[in-house]
C-alpha cells in the first residue's frame, strides 16, 4: 500500500487510504489513488483557444465576443487585443492585460492573433 506524502488541498500530513481513495481527516478532502499519476498528465495540459489553436505564454490574442467584467460596469469589446498572455492554473486559464488593466479570461473566448 502506497501512502501519499500530504493532502493536495490543505497539505495535511495525516492522510490514509480508504478503498480506491485517499482521505484527509483534517479537511475531509478525498482524491483518487490514481490522482498523482493524473496530476503529471494535467501539468502537460494544453490550453487551446476558441478555434483549437494551442496557446503559450507570450502569445497575442483577440476577444471573439463582448465580455462583461464581473463586479464592474465595464464591458470588454469583441476584437480587443491582449498582448503577451500568461497561462495560469485554475478556472480562468489566461492572465492578460487589455488597455493596461489585468484580467483573467477563459481561453474559449480568445482567438490567437
N, C-alpha and C positions, 0 to 999 in steps of 0.2 A: 504494500500500500504506500503510495507516494503522499507526501504531506506538503501542501503549499507553504511558502515562507510567510506570507501575510495576506490579509484581505485586500482585494483591489479597490474596495470602496473606502474603508476607513484606516487601512494599514494595521489592523489589529493582528496580534501575534497568536491568538488562541483559536485558530480555525480547526475544524475537524471535518471528516468525510461522513456523509450520510447518503448511502446508496450511490447514485450517479452524480451527486452534487457535493461541493464543499460548502460549509456553513460557517459564518462568523457569528459567535454568540454576542459580541459587543454591539453590532449594528443590525443583526438579523439578515445580512446580505447573503444570498445563495448564488453560486455560479457553477457551471458545468465543470466536470473533471477535465474535459477537453478544451476549456476556455483558454488555458495557457497556450495550447497549440494553435488555437484560432487567433489569439492575440498577435502572434507573429505574422500571420497572414493578413490581419486587418491593418497592421502597420504599413504593409505594402499596398494598401487600398489605393486605387487610382481615382482621383476626383475628375469628373467629366462635366463639360458644360452642357447646355440645353440640346446641342446637336451631336453630342457624343465625342467631342474632341477633348483629349486629355489636357488638364490644366496643371501648370507647375508654378512654383514661386517665381515672381518677376514678370509673369505674363501680363499683357494688357487685355482688358475685356470691356464689352459693351453690355448695357442692360437690354433685355429683349422685351420688357414691358414696364409700365409705370408701377412703382412700388411705394406704398405708404410707409412712412417711418413710424414705428410704434412709439407712442408717448410724445408725439410731436405732430404739428400740422403740416410738416414738410412732406413733399412727395418727390421721389427720385424719378426723373422722366426717362422714358424709353430712349435708348441711344446714348445715354450719359456714359462717358468713358472713365474707367478706373485703370490707373497705370500702376505697374509694379505690385501685383496682388501677392498675398501670402496665404498659403494653405494652412489651415489650423484644424485642430481636432474639435469635435463637437457637432451640434445640430447644424450650425451655420459654418460651412466648410471654408469660406473665403473671407479674409480680412483685407480691406482696401480703403483707399481714400478717394472720395468724389468731392470736388470743389473744396478741398482742404479739410473735410470732415471725415473722421474714421467711421466705417460701417463694417458689420459682419453680415455677409449675404450667403444665401444658398446658391450653389453652383447651377441649379436648374433654371435660374433666372438670368444667367450670363451667357454671352457668346464671345469666344476668343476673337480678338481683333487681329 
